[in-house]
C-alpha cells in the first residue's frame, strides 16, 4: 500500500531473520559445528566448544531439538553401563552444511587468529 | 597431546565461532540483509526490519562498523538540508553475500511462514 506520502520499503524476510538468529545465537553455531564434525555425546560436544557450560549446552540442545535441527538417539553403552544418549542432525540440520561451510571460508579470510589479534 | 587416558577432542574453530555469532547476533543479520538489499540510511534500515528500535539499530551499526563490515559515508543531502549519513558494506561485509544467500535458501525450505506456523 502506498498513499503517495510514504515510500514503500522492501522489508527483510521474516524467515531469513528467524533462520540467521537461530543458527547464530550464542553458542548455537559452535554446537552445531561440533555435531557436524562428529561429536554426538554431551561430554564430547562440551569439550569441543571451549567455555561452554553444562547448563548452557543442555539449554541449547533442547532449543535445537525443539527447532528440529537435532534429534536424540540411544547410543551404544559405555562398557557395561546403561545406553548413552547421542545427538544427531536431522535432515533440516544437515542442510545447514552449505551455510556453515560458507561461514568457515569467510572467517578464515576475515577473522584474525586470537594471537594475531592480540599482537596488534 | 594425548597421555592415553584422555581422548583428544577436535575443537570448533574459534574464528568460525566468532564469525557465526557476529553475523547471527540479535538483529545483526537482518540489518546486514537490509543494507544488502539497498537500504543505506538509518530510517530506511529501521523501516526494513520490523520491531527494530532506534537505540538497538544505532548500537548494532556501531558494532558492525567496529568489526569492519559497514562503513559510514556522506550521502546526498535531502532537499536543502545537511548532508546525510549512509551505511555501506565494506569488502569484508560484501563477502558475506554467499552466507546470507545460503541462509535465505535454507530458510525458504525449512522455516514456515508465520501464518502457516500459527495454523498448526
gemmi code that builds the backbone of each chain (N, CA, C; Angstrom):
import gemmi

chains = {
    "A": [
        ("UNK", (0.841, -1.198, 0.000), (0.000, 0.000, 0.000), (0.878, 1.252, 0.000)),
        ("UNK", (0.584, 2.161, -0.875), (1.327, 3.418, -0.921), (0.335, 4.548, -1.098)),
        ("UNK", (0.393, 5.532, -0.215), (-0.558, 6.637, -0.320), (0.102, 7.865, -0.946)),
        ("UNK", (1.306, 7.698, -1.445), (1.970, 8.820, -2.118), (2.902, 9.570, -1.181)),
        ("UNK", (2.553, 9.628, 0.112), (3.433, 10.346, 1.043), (4.483, 9.392, 1.624)),
        ("UNK", (4.113, 8.135, 1.797), (5.051, 7.163, 2.360), (5.757, 6.407, 1.237)),
        ("UNK", (7.029, 6.148, 1.429), (7.770, 5.360, 0.454), (7.687, 3.901, 0.883)),
        ("UNK", (7.371, 3.022, -0.049), (7.315, 1.609, 0.306), (8.717, 1.074, 0.547)),
        ("UNK", (8.867, 0.348, 1.628), (10.163, -0.223, 1.986), (10.092, -1.734, 1.826)),
        ("UNK", (11.038, -2.274, 1.078), (11.114, -3.728, 0.953), (11.694, -4.280, 2.251)),
        ("UNK", (10.876, -5.003, 3.007), (11.327, -5.471, 4.319), (12.116, -6.774, 4.243)),
        ("UNK", (12.961, -6.941, 5.234), (13.761, -8.157, 5.347), (12.827, -9.337, 5.624)),
        ("UNK", (13.028, -10.422, 4.928), (12.198, -11.628, 5.041), (12.207, -12.168, 6.477)),
        ("UNK", (11.015, -12.387, 7.023), (10.926, -12.868, 8.408), (11.518, -14.271, 8.566)),
        ("UNK", (11.467, -15.055, 7.482), (12.034, -16.402, 7.582), (13.558, -16.351, 7.624)),
        ("UNK", (14.143, -15.481, 6.785), (15.591, -15.256, 6.858), (15.981, -14.811, 8.263)),
        ("UNK", (15.225, -13.837, 8.791), (15.543, -13.264, 10.110), (15.516, -14.348, 11.199)),
        ("UNK", (14.478, -15.185, 11.174), (14.384, -16.267, 12.162), (15.542, -17.247, 11.999)),
        ("UNK", (15.884, -17.558, 10.757), (16.922, -18.560, 10.497), (18.296, -18.080, 10.954)),
        ("UNK", (18.648, -16.853, 10.612), (20.005, -16.373, 10.930), (20.197, -16.278, 12.447)),
        ("UNK", (19.124, -15.919, 13.170), (19.265, -15.807, 14.628), (19.177, -17.159, 15.323)),
        ("UNK", (18.535, -18.116, 14.677), (18.535, -19.478, 15.220), (19.941, -20.082, 15.111)),
        ("UNK", (20.534, -19.923, 13.947), (21.855, -20.522, 13.701), (22.960, -19.750, 14.426)),
        ("UNK", (22.797, -18.421, 14.490), (23.876, -17.580, 15.014), (23.737, -17.220, 16.480)),
        ("UNK", (22.725, -17.762, 17.149), (22.558, -17.471, 18.571), (23.803, -17.897, 19.352)),
        ("UNK", (23.998, -17.255, 20.497), (25.180, -17.528, 21.324), (25.339, -19.036, 21.554)),
        ("UNK", (26.487, -19.591, 21.219), (26.884, -21.000, 21.353), (26.271, -21.919, 20.300)),
        ("UNK", (25.160, -21.522, 19.708), (24.413, -22.448, 18.858), (25.209, -22.894, 17.636)),
        ("UNK", (25.810, -21.939, 16.937), (26.582, -22.280, 15.745), (27.744, -23.213, 16.074)),
        ("UNK", (28.393, -22.937, 17.200), (29.538, -23.764, 17.591), (29.093, -25.184, 17.951)),
        ("UNK", (27.940, -25.301, 18.621), (27.416, -26.623, 18.977), (27.060, -27.402, 17.707)),
        ("UNK", (26.390, -26.739, 16.770), (26.057, -27.402, 15.502), (27.322, -27.867, 14.795)),
        ("UNK", (28.325, -27.002, 14.769), (29.569, -27.347, 14.090), (30.238, -28.545, 14.772)),
        ("UNK", (30.167, -28.609, 16.115), (30.739, -29.753, 16.837), (30.038, -31.053, 16.419)),
        ("UNK", (28.717, -31.003, 16.285), (27.978, -32.207, 15.865), (28.333, -32.552, 14.415)),
        ("UNK", (28.434, -31.520, 13.571), (28.835, -31.758, 12.177), (30.194, -32.446, 12.078)),
        ("UNK", (31.102, -32.104, 12.988), (32.434, -32.693, 12.899), (32.526, -34.036, 13.620)),
        ("UNK", (31.379, -34.580, 14.065), (31.379, -35.955, 14.545), (31.255, -36.152, 16.042)),
        ("UNK", (30.987, -35.051, 16.786), (30.778, -35.216, 18.226), (29.278, -35.371, 18.476)),
        ("UNK", (28.899, -36.472, 19.126), (27.472, -36.740, 19.288), (27.033, -36.866, 20.745)),
        ("UNK", (27.999, -36.991, 21.659), (27.627, -37.123, 23.068), (27.836, -35.799, 23.796)),
        ("UNK", (27.029, -35.608, 24.831), (27.045, -34.374, 25.607), (28.469, -33.946, 25.999)),
        ("UNK", (29.211, -34.858, 26.624), (30.539, -34.502, 27.143), (31.511, -34.156, 26.003)),
        ("UNK", (31.355, -34.855, 24.881), (32.230, -34.582, 23.732), (31.924, -33.217, 23.111)),
        ("UNK", (30.639, -32.919, 22.987), (30.252, -31.625, 22.408), (30.773, -30.503, 23.313)),
        ("UNK", (30.578, -30.664, 24.617), (31.037, -29.637, 25.560), (32.551, -29.443, 25.433)),
        ("UNK", (33.278, -30.541, 25.343), (34.742, -30.450, 25.238), (35.181, -29.800, 23.929)),
        ("UNK", (34.337, -29.890, 22.902), (34.702, -29.335, 21.595), (34.457, -27.831, 21.498)),
        ("UNK", (33.728, -27.290, 22.474), (33.403, -25.854, 22.447), (33.944, -25.191, 23.713)),
        ("UNK", (35.137, -24.604, 23.637), (35.759, -24.008, 24.824), (34.862, -22.948, 25.469)),
        ("UNK", (34.717, -23.033, 26.791), (33.951, -22.037, 27.522), (32.480, -22.390, 27.716)),
        ("UNK", (32.029, -23.434, 27.061), (30.609, -23.813, 27.136), (30.323, -24.575, 28.428)),
        ("UNK", (29.313, -24.116, 29.184), (28.966, -24.782, 30.445), (27.936, -25.890, 30.205)),
        ("UNK", (27.802, -26.797, 31.185), (26.794, -27.861, 31.119), (25.388, -27.292, 30.945)),
        ("UNK", (25.088, -26.280, 31.766), (23.742, -25.696, 31.757), (23.409, -25.122, 30.392)),
        ("UNK", (24.358, -24.351, 29.855), (24.142, -23.702, 28.569), (24.016, -24.742, 27.454)),
        ("UNK", (24.863, -25.766, 27.499), (24.788, -26.802, 26.465), (23.441, -27.523, 26.519)),
        ("UNK", (22.994, -27.866, 27.746), (21.704, -28.556, 27.888), (20.569, -27.709, 27.318)),
        ("UNK", (20.644, -26.404, 27.601), (19.588, -25.495, 27.131), (19.604, -25.383, 25.607)),
        ("UNK", (20.790, -25.235, 25.043), (20.905, -25.092, 23.589), (20.520, -26.376, 22.850)),
        ("UNK", (20.859, -27.523, 23.443), (20.474, -28.792, 22.809), (18.950, -28.920, 22.767)),
        ("UNK", (18.303, -28.480, 23.843), (16.830, -28.506, 23.854), (16.267, -27.608, 22.759)),
        ("UNK", (16.828, -26.390, 22.646), (16.360, -25.453, 21.609), (16.559, -26.047, 20.224)),
        ("UNK", (17.710, -26.654, 19.993), (18.000, -27.217, 18.673), (17.091, -28.419, 18.375)),
        ("UNK", (16.734, -29.162, 19.428), (15.807, -30.277, 19.262), (14.395, -29.748, 18.972)),
        ("UNK", (13.976, -28.747, 19.753), (12.642, -28.145, 19.565), (12.492, -27.583, 18.161)),
        ("UNK", (13.578, -27.012, 17.646), (13.526, -26.421, 16.313), (13.801, -27.435, 15.201)),
        ("UNK", (13.941, -28.683, 15.589), (14.042, -29.749, 14.588), (15.391, -29.840, 13.882)),
        ("UNK", (16.451, -29.294, 14.475), (17.777, -29.383, 13.850), (18.550, -30.602, 14.345)),
        ("UNK", (18.306, -30.976, 15.600), (18.957, -32.153, 16.186), (17.891, -33.108, 16.700)),
        ("UNK", (18.257, -34.390, 16.753), (17.367, -35.372, 17.391), (18.195, -36.263, 18.310)),
        ("UNK", (17.543, -36.706, 19.390), (18.223, -37.602, 20.334), (18.079, -39.041, 19.892)),
        ("UNK", (19.142, -39.802, 20.059), (19.097, -41.242, 19.773), (19.827, -41.978, 20.881)),
        ("UNK", (19.436, -43.226, 21.096), (20.183, -44.048, 22.044), (21.476, -44.488, 21.374)),
        ("UNK", (22.590, -44.254, 22.052), (23.883, -44.668, 21.530), (24.327, -45.953, 22.204)),
        ("UNK", (25.422, -46.539, 21.772), (25.920, -47.766, 22.399), (26.345, -47.493, 23.844)),
        ("UNK", (26.105, -48.444, 24.747), (26.523, -48.239, 26.144), (28.043, -48.204, 26.273)),
        ("UNK", (28.534, -47.445, 27.262), (29.974, -47.430, 27.543), (30.259, -48.600, 28.475)),
        ("UNK", (31.130, -49.502, 28.105), (31.429, -50.768, 28.807), (30.132, -51.431, 29.259)),
        ("UNK", (29.929, -51.685, 30.550), (28.722, -52.396, 30.984), (27.637, -51.454, 31.490)),
        ("UNK", (27.804, -50.131, 31.209), (26.839, -49.146, 31.721), (25.553, -49.110, 30.919)),
        ("UNK", (24.695, -48.156, 31.254), (23.429, -48.024, 30.525), (23.667, -47.438, 29.128)),
        ("UNK", (22.658, -47.491, 28.279), (22.763, -46.899, 26.939), (23.037, -45.396, 27.070)),
        ("UNK", (23.777, -44.855, 26.141), (24.095, -43.426, 26.182), (23.146, -42.670, 25.255)),
        ("UNK", (23.119, -41.367, 25.451), (22.301, -40.526, 24.575), (23.207, -39.850, 23.563)),
        ("UNK", (22.782, -39.862, 22.321), (23.549, -39.174, 21.284), (22.671, -38.134, 20.595)),
        ("UNK", (23.320, -37.087, 20.118), (22.621, -36.031, 19.395), (23.060, -36.080, 17.937)),
        ("UNK", (22.083, -36.217, 17.058), (22.392, -36.295, 15.625), (21.615, -35.234, 14.855)),
        ("UNK", (22.172, -34.822, 13.728), (21.499, -33.849, 12.874), (20.303, -34.496, 12.177)),
        ("UNK", (19.219, -33.772, 12.103), (18.082, -34.182, 11.279), (18.377, -33.751, 9.836)),
        ("UNK", (17.464, -34.049, 8.913), (17.637, -33.583, 7.522), (17.703, -32.051, 7.494)),
        ("UNK", (16.824, -31.421, 8.276), (16.806, -29.948, 8.363), (18.148, -29.418, 8.858)),
        ("UNK", (18.728, -30.103, 9.850), (20.025, -29.694, 10.381), (21.156, -29.943, 9.393)),
        ("UNK", (21.114, -31.100, 8.736), (22.188, -31.430, 7.782), (22.260, -30.426, 6.641)),
        ("UNK", (21.105, -29.878, 6.275), (21.094, -28.928, 5.159), (21.656, -27.552, 5.526)),
        ("UNK", (22.078, -27.399, 6.782), (22.804, -26.180, 7.166), (24.246, -26.233, 6.671)),
        ("UNK", (24.655, -27.385, 6.212), (26.046, -27.581, 5.831), (26.620, -26.489, 4.899)),
        ("UNK", (25.918, -26.102, 3.813), (26.493, -25.054, 2.950), (26.654, -23.714, 3.676)),
        ("UNK", (25.756, -23.435, 4.626), (25.859, -22.181, 5.383), (27.113, -22.212, 6.255)),
        ("UNK", (27.271, -23.311, 7.004), (28.414, -23.394, 7.918), (29.726, -23.399, 7.131)),
        ("UNK", (29.740, -24.078, 5.983), (30.942, -24.077, 5.147), (31.268, -22.657, 4.668)),
        ("UNK", (30.239, -21.902, 4.309), (30.465, -20.529, 3.848), (30.976, -19.645, 4.985)),
        ("UNK", (30.482, -19.904, 6.200), (30.956, -19.122, 7.357), (32.418, -19.465, 7.646)),
        ("UNK", (32.764, -20.747, 7.544), (34.156, -21.156, 7.770), (35.071, -20.462, 6.753)),
        ("UNK", (34.688, -20.497, 5.484), (35.516, -19.875, 4.435), (35.684, -18.376, 4.691)),
        ("UNK", (34.585, -17.713, 5.020), (34.632, -16.264, 5.265), (35.504, -15.964, 6.492)),
        ("UNK", (35.310, -16.751, 7.568), (36.038, -16.469, 8.814), (37.541, -16.679, 8.636)),
        ("UNK", (37.910, -17.653, 7.805), (39.341, -17.893, 7.607), (39.967, -16.781, 6.761)),
        ("UNK", (39.138, -16.092, 6.020), (39.646, -14.976, 5.231), (39.658, -13.673, 6.045)),
        ("UNK", (38.678, -13.485, 6.933), (38.468, -12.162, 7.518), (38.639, -12.051, 9.022)),
        ("UNK", (38.550, -13.159, 9.746), (38.678, -13.067, 11.211), (40.104, -13.476, 11.581)),
        ("UNK", (40.845, -12.570, 12.251), (42.220, -12.928, 12.607), (42.259, -14.008, 13.689)),
        ("UNK", (43.338, -14.770, 13.711), (43.537, -15.714, 14.807), (43.686, -14.911, 16.095)),
        ("UNK", (43.270, -15.460, 17.239), (43.357, -14.715, 18.506), (44.769, -14.164, 18.764)),
        ("UNK", (45.802, -14.929, 18.439), (47.181, -14.467, 18.659), (47.490, -13.227, 17.815)),
        ("UNK", (47.070, -13.276, 16.537), (47.314, -12.140, 15.652), (46.603, -10.899, 16.159)),
        ("UNK", (45.381, -11.128, 16.616), (44.569, -10.029, 17.107), (45.211, -9.395, 18.335)),
        ("UNK", (45.789, -10.235, 19.215), (46.389, -9.746, 20.454), (47.685, -8.977, 20.197)),
        ("UNK", (48.357, -9.278, 19.080), (49.626, -8.607, 18.784), (49.434, -7.193, 18.265)),
        ("UNK", (48.221, -6.865, 17.819), (48.009, -5.548, 17.216), (48.059, -4.430, 18.231)),
    ],
    "B": [
        ("UNK", (48.290, -33.296, 22.341), (48.883, -34.111, 23.395), (47.881, -35.164, 23.844)),
        ("UNK", (48.310, -36.399, 23.956), (47.443, -37.457, 24.450), (48.256, -38.334, 25.388)),
        ("UNK", (47.753, -38.518, 26.607), (48.503, -39.343, 27.554), (47.906, -40.743, 27.675)),
        ("UNK", (46.967, -41.068, 26.785), (46.383, -42.393, 26.818), (45.087, -42.442, 27.599)),
        ("UNK", (44.968, -41.619, 28.649), (43.730, -41.626, 29.425), (42.735, -40.617, 28.854)),
        ("UNK", (43.245, -39.542, 28.316), (42.356, -38.517, 27.760), (42.238, -38.703, 26.249)),
        ("UNK", (41.026, -38.533, 25.737), (40.823, -38.605, 24.301), (40.963, -37.196, 23.744)),
        ("UNK", (41.713, -37.073, 22.676), (41.843, -35.745, 22.066), (40.549, -35.358, 21.372)),
        ("UNK", (40.118, -34.148, 21.597), (38.879, -33.664, 21.002), (39.227, -32.579, 19.980)),
        ("UNK", (38.726, -32.759, 18.775), (38.911, -31.728, 17.760), (37.942, -30.586, 18.079)),
        ("UNK", (38.516, -29.425, 18.458), (37.660, -28.319, 18.889), (37.158, -27.480, 17.721)),
        ("UNK", (36.028, -26.855, 17.971), (35.436, -25.957, 16.979), (36.350, -24.741, 16.798)),
        ("UNK", (36.584, -24.369, 15.558), (37.466, -23.250, 15.214), (36.988, -21.943, 15.851)),
        ("UNK", (37.887, -21.252, 16.552), (37.494, -20.012, 17.225), (37.107, -18.915, 16.224)),
        ("UNK", (37.692, -18.968, 15.019), (37.334, -17.963, 14.022), (35.916, -18.197, 13.488)),
        ("UNK", (35.584, -19.469, 13.242), (34.201, -19.806, 12.863), (33.238, -19.338, 13.940)),
        ("UNK", (33.574, -19.642, 15.210), (32.697, -19.314, 16.333), (32.451, -17.801, 16.409)),
        ("UNK", (33.531, -17.027, 16.280), (33.390, -15.568, 16.314), (32.533, -15.076, 15.142)),
        ("UNK", (32.760, -15.656, 13.964), (32.058, -15.194, 12.761), (30.561, -15.481, 12.836)),
        ("UNK", (30.190, -16.697, 13.227), (28.764, -17.061, 13.216), (27.993, -16.215, 14.228)),
        ("UNK", (28.638, -15.876, 15.364), (27.920, -15.087, 16.371), (27.920, -13.595, 16.030)),
        ("UNK", (28.895, -13.171, 15.247), (28.883, -11.784, 14.766), (27.730, -11.590, 13.783)),
        ("UNK", (27.613, -12.521, 12.856), (26.593, -12.404, 11.801), (25.202, -12.713, 12.336)),
        ("UNK", (25.126, -13.665, 13.278), (23.823, -14.136, 13.737), (23.337, -13.500, 15.020)),
        ("UNK", (24.066, -12.509, 15.533), (23.623, -11.826, 16.752), (22.260, -11.180, 16.532)),
        ("UNK", (21.546, -10.996, 17.626), (20.184, -10.447, 17.553), (20.165, -9.165, 16.722)),
        ("UNK", (19.350, -9.114, 15.684), (19.122, -8.011, 14.748), (20.217, -7.863, 13.701)),
        ("UNK", (21.399, -8.382, 13.977), (22.540, -8.087, 13.112), (22.363, -8.617, 11.696)),
        ("UNK", (21.937, -9.871, 11.581), (21.760, -10.465, 10.251), (20.715, -9.707, 9.449)),
        ("UNK", (19.638, -9.314, 10.122), (18.561, -8.601, 9.426), (19.034, -7.219, 8.966)),
        ("UNK", (19.843, -6.549, 9.802), (20.372, -5.230, 9.420), (21.301, -5.380, 8.213)),
        ("UNK", (22.175, -6.365, 8.245), (23.074, -6.597, 7.102), (22.263, -6.875, 5.838)),
        ("UNK", (21.232, -7.694, 5.964), (20.414, -8.028, 4.809), (19.711, -6.777, 4.266)),
        ("UNK", (19.276, -5.887, 5.161), (18.641, -4.634, 4.729), (19.629, -3.790, 3.911)),
        ("UNK", (20.870, -3.727, 4.362), (21.880, -2.956, 3.616), (22.177, -3.650, 2.282)),
        ("UNK", (22.262, -4.966, 2.302), (22.487, -5.718, 1.051), (21.388, -5.439, 0.021)),
        ("UNK", (20.147, -5.264, 0.508), (19.047, -5.061, -0.442), (18.884, -3.593, -0.817)),
        ("UNK", (19.834, -2.749, -0.402), (19.837, -1.384, -0.936), (19.401, -0.285, 0.012)),
        ("UNK", (19.203, -0.620, 1.295), (18.853, 0.428, 2.255), (20.136, 0.924, 2.915)),
        ("UNK", (20.390, 2.217, 2.816), (21.661, 2.745, 3.316), (21.509, 3.802, 4.395)),
        ("UNK", (20.305, 4.324, 4.567), (20.109, 5.352, 5.591), (19.443, 4.761, 6.819)),
        ("UNK", (19.747, 5.376, 7.965), (19.252, 4.899, 9.256), (17.744, 4.607, 9.223)),
        ("UNK", (16.956, 5.602, 8.793), (15.497, 5.454, 8.855), (15.005, 4.344, 7.920)),
        ("UNK", (15.682, 4.201, 6.779), (15.294, 3.153, 5.836), (15.613, 1.767, 6.370)),
        ("UNK", (16.786, 1.645, 6.973), (17.172, 0.339, 7.538), (16.190, -0.046, 8.645)),
        ("UNK", (15.881, 0.937, 9.506), (14.943, 0.658, 10.606), (13.586, 0.213, 10.063)),
        ("UNK", (13.127, 0.895, 9.019), (11.822, 0.547, 8.435), (11.837, -0.833, 7.782)),
        ("UNK", (13.016, -1.271, 7.355), (13.117, -2.563, 6.668), (13.158, -3.741, 7.640)),
        ("UNK", (13.370, -3.448, 8.926), (13.469, -4.522, 9.921), (12.378, -4.337, 10.975)),
        ("UNK", (11.246, -5.009, 10.844), (10.137, -4.828, 11.781), (10.551, -5.110, 13.224)),
        ("UNK", (10.174, -4.194, 14.122), (10.437, -4.395, 15.547), (11.748, -3.802, 16.032)),
        ("UNK", (12.569, -3.328, 15.102), (13.887, -2.796, 15.471), (13.757, -1.355, 15.987)),
        ("UNK", (14.310, -1.089, 17.182), (14.240, 0.261, 17.762), (15.434, 1.098, 17.323)),
        ("UNK", (15.296, 2.431, 17.461), (16.389, 3.358, 17.154), (17.655, 3.016, 17.940)),
        ("UNK", (17.462, 2.787, 19.233), (18.603, 2.520, 20.115), (19.349, 1.270, 19.678)),
        ("UNK", (18.583, 0.220, 19.411), (19.193, -1.047, 19.035), (19.895, -0.919, 17.679)),
        ("UNK", (19.249, -0.224, 16.742), (19.863, -0.063, 15.428), (21.177, 0.723, 15.542)),
        ("UNK", (21.159, 1.803, 16.332), (22.374, 2.615, 16.494), (23.513, 1.771, 17.076)),
        ("UNK", (23.165, 0.949, 18.060), (24.171, 0.094, 18.711), (24.718, -0.948, 17.734)),
        ("UNK", (23.828, -1.568, 16.996), (24.267, -2.605, 16.055), (25.095, -2.010, 14.910)),
        ("UNK", (24.730, -0.814, 14.451), (25.505, -0.176, 13.381), (26.926, 0.113, 13.866)),
        ("UNK", (27.034, 0.545, 15.120), (28.374, 0.781, 15.693), (29.179, -0.518, 15.721)),
        ("UNK", (28.543, -1.587, 16.188), (29.228, -2.892, 16.249), (29.675, -3.328, 14.857)),
        ("UNK", (28.803, -3.171, 13.880), (29.138, -3.603, 12.514), (30.253, -2.737, 11.926)),
        ("UNK", (30.265, -1.465, 12.322), (31.342, -0.570, 11.867), (32.659, -0.957, 12.553)),
        ("UNK", (32.593, -1.180, 13.869), (33.789, -1.569, 14.632), (34.386, -2.861, 14.090)),
        ("UNK", (33.525, -3.767, 13.666), (34.008, -5.045, 13.140), (34.349, -4.990, 11.655)),
        ("UNK", (34.237, -3.806, 11.089), (34.689, -3.636, 9.704), (33.762, -4.186, 8.637)),
        ("UNK", (32.481, -4.389, 8.978), (31.536, -4.904, 7.980), (30.814, -3.771, 7.259)),
        ("UNK", (30.594, -2.665, 7.978), (29.945, -1.491, 7.385), (30.851, -0.282, 7.551)),
        ("UNK", (30.682, 0.699, 6.655), (31.384, 1.967, 6.815), (30.397, 3.102, 6.570)),
        ("UNK", (30.645, 4.219, 7.272), (29.789, 5.384, 7.098), (30.303, 6.242, 5.955)),
        ("UNK", (29.365, 6.765, 5.176), (29.737, 7.700, 4.109), (28.749, 8.858, 4.120)),
        ("UNK", (29.207, 10.011, 3.643), (28.282, 11.128, 3.480), (27.427, 10.862, 2.254)),
        ("UNK", (26.109, 10.938, 2.437), (25.190, 10.743, 1.313), (24.704, 12.088, 0.809)),
        ("UNK", (23.963, 12.107, -0.301), (23.445, 13.365, -0.831), (22.455, 14.001, 0.151)),
        ("UNK", (22.464, 15.338, 0.270), (21.521, 15.994, 1.186), (20.081, 15.819, 0.708)),
        ("UNK", (19.145, 15.786, 1.666), (17.728, 15.752, 1.318), (17.270, 17.181, 1.108)),
        ("UNK", (16.743, 17.509, -0.057), (16.376, 18.870, -0.499), (17.487, 19.851, -0.101)),
        ("UNK", (17.190, 20.877, 0.698), (18.232, 21.878, 1.008), (18.900, 21.613, 2.354)),
        ("UNK", (18.668, 20.415, 2.937), (19.192, 20.114, 4.263), (20.674, 19.777, 4.255)),
        ("UNK", (21.183, 19.391, 5.396), (22.589, 18.996, 5.504), (22.831, 17.639, 4.822)),
        ("UNK", (24.096, 17.312, 4.618), (24.433, 16.008, 4.033), (23.915, 14.900, 4.948)),
        ("UNK", (23.509, 13.792, 4.374), (23.003, 12.676, 5.161), (24.122, 11.654, 5.382)),
        ("UNK", (23.898, 10.765, 6.324), (24.858, 9.685, 6.578), (24.328, 8.408, 5.950)),
        ("UNK", (25.200, 7.707, 5.260), (24.802, 6.423, 4.693), (25.717, 5.320, 5.215)),
        ("UNK", (25.172, 4.134, 5.298), (25.933, 2.961, 5.729), (26.102, 2.034, 4.537)),
        ("UNK", (27.360, 1.724, 4.230), (27.647, 0.853, 3.094), (28.502, -0.332, 3.530)),
        ("UNK", (28.364, -1.423, 2.800), (29.171, -2.611, 3.080), (30.615, -2.369, 2.668)),
        ("UNK", (31.529, -2.822, 3.489), (32.949, -2.847, 3.124), (33.191, -4.120, 2.295)),
        ("UNK", (34.414, -4.330, 1.847), (34.736, -5.577, 1.134), (34.470, -6.782, 2.037)),
        ("UNK", (34.881, -6.649, 3.305), (34.644, -7.725, 4.279), (33.146, -8.016, 4.423)),
        ("UNK", (32.346, -6.971, 4.438), (30.899, -7.132, 4.543), (30.295, -7.718, 3.275)),
        ("UNK", (30.753, -7.226, 2.120), (30.183, -7.720, 0.850), (30.416, -9.217, 0.677)),
        ("UNK", (31.536, -9.700, 1.214), (31.844, -11.129, 1.058), (30.982, -12.037, 1.953)),
        ("UNK", (30.087, -11.436, 2.740), (29.101, -12.241, 3.469), (27.989, -12.715, 2.544)),
        ("UNK", (27.961, -12.178, 1.352), (26.873, -12.460, 0.418), (26.564, -13.960, 0.235)),
        ("UNK", (27.565, -14.833, 0.019), (27.230, -16.270, -0.135), (26.606, -16.861, 1.130)),
        ("UNK", (27.015, -16.355, 2.303), (26.442, -16.864, 3.557), (24.972, -16.468, 3.639)),
        ("UNK", (24.691, -15.182, 3.407), (23.308, -14.716, 3.526), (22.418, -15.390, 2.477)),
        ("UNK", (22.955, -15.587, 1.272), (22.184, -16.290, 0.231), (21.868, -17.725, 0.661)),
        ("UNK", (22.843, -18.383, 1.283), (22.624, -19.764, 1.740), (21.589, -19.804, 2.861)),
        ("UNK", (21.597, -18.787, 3.731), (20.602, -18.730, 4.812), (19.207, -18.498, 4.226)),
        ("UNK", (19.116, -17.615, 3.220), (17.818, -17.367, 2.571), (17.284, -18.666, 1.963)),
        ("UNK", (18.142, -19.381, 1.231), (17.709, -20.620, 0.584), (17.235, -21.639, 1.629)),
        ("UNK", (18.025, -21.780, 2.680), (17.664, -22.746, 3.731), (16.351, -22.344, 4.404)),
        ("UNK", (16.209, -21.067, 4.729), (15.023, -20.606, 5.468), (13.760, -20.775, 4.628)),
        ("UNK", (13.881, -20.593, 3.316), (12.693, -20.737, 2.470), (12.296, -22.202, 2.340)),
        ("UNK", (13.242, -23.077, 2.593), (12.922, -24.505, 2.555), (12.409, -25.010, 3.908)),
        ("UNK", (12.947, -24.456, 4.999), (12.709, -25.077, 6.306), (11.951, -24.253, 7.335)),
        ("UNK", (11.919, -22.933, 7.176), (11.213, -22.111, 8.176), (9.823, -21.781, 7.624)),
        ("UNK", (8.757, -22.174, 8.343), (7.418, -21.890, 7.823), (7.115, -20.396, 7.877)),
        ("UNK", (6.250, -19.941, 6.998), (5.755, -18.563, 7.082), (5.002, -18.412, 8.392)),
        ("UNK", (5.011, -17.219, 9.007), (4.328, -17.036, 10.292), (2.870, -17.513, 10.251)),
        ("UNK", (2.152, -17.267, 9.149), (0.745, -17.682, 9.047), (0.627, -19.201, 9.120)),
        ("UNK", (1.512, -19.888, 8.389), (1.480, -21.351, 8.389), (1.755, -21.902, 9.782)),
        ("UNK", (2.715, -21.262, 10.435), (3.108, -21.696, 11.758), (1.939, -21.525, 12.736)),
        ("UNK", (1.199, -20.422, 12.597), (0.084, -20.131, 13.505), (-1.084, -21.083, 13.289)),
        ("UNK", (-1.228, -21.617, 12.086), (-2.350, -22.503, 11.795), (-2.171, -23.894, 12.387)),
        ("UNK", (-0.918, -24.250, 12.747), (-0.670, -25.611, 13.222), (-1.213, -25.889, 14.620)),
    ],
}
model = gemmi.Model(1)
for chain_id, residues in chains.items():
    chain = gemmi.Chain(chain_id)
    for i, (resn, *xyz) in enumerate(residues, 1):
        res = gemmi.Residue()
        res.name, res.seqid = resn, gemmi.SeqId(i, " ")
        for name, pos in zip(("N", "CA", "C"), xyz):
            atom = gemmi.Atom()
            atom.name, atom.element = name, gemmi.Element(name[0])
            atom.pos, atom.b_iso = gemmi.Position(*pos), 0.0
            res.add_atom(atom)
        chain.add_residue(res)
    model.add_chain(chain)
structure = gemmi.Structure()
structure.add_model(model)
structure.setup_entities()
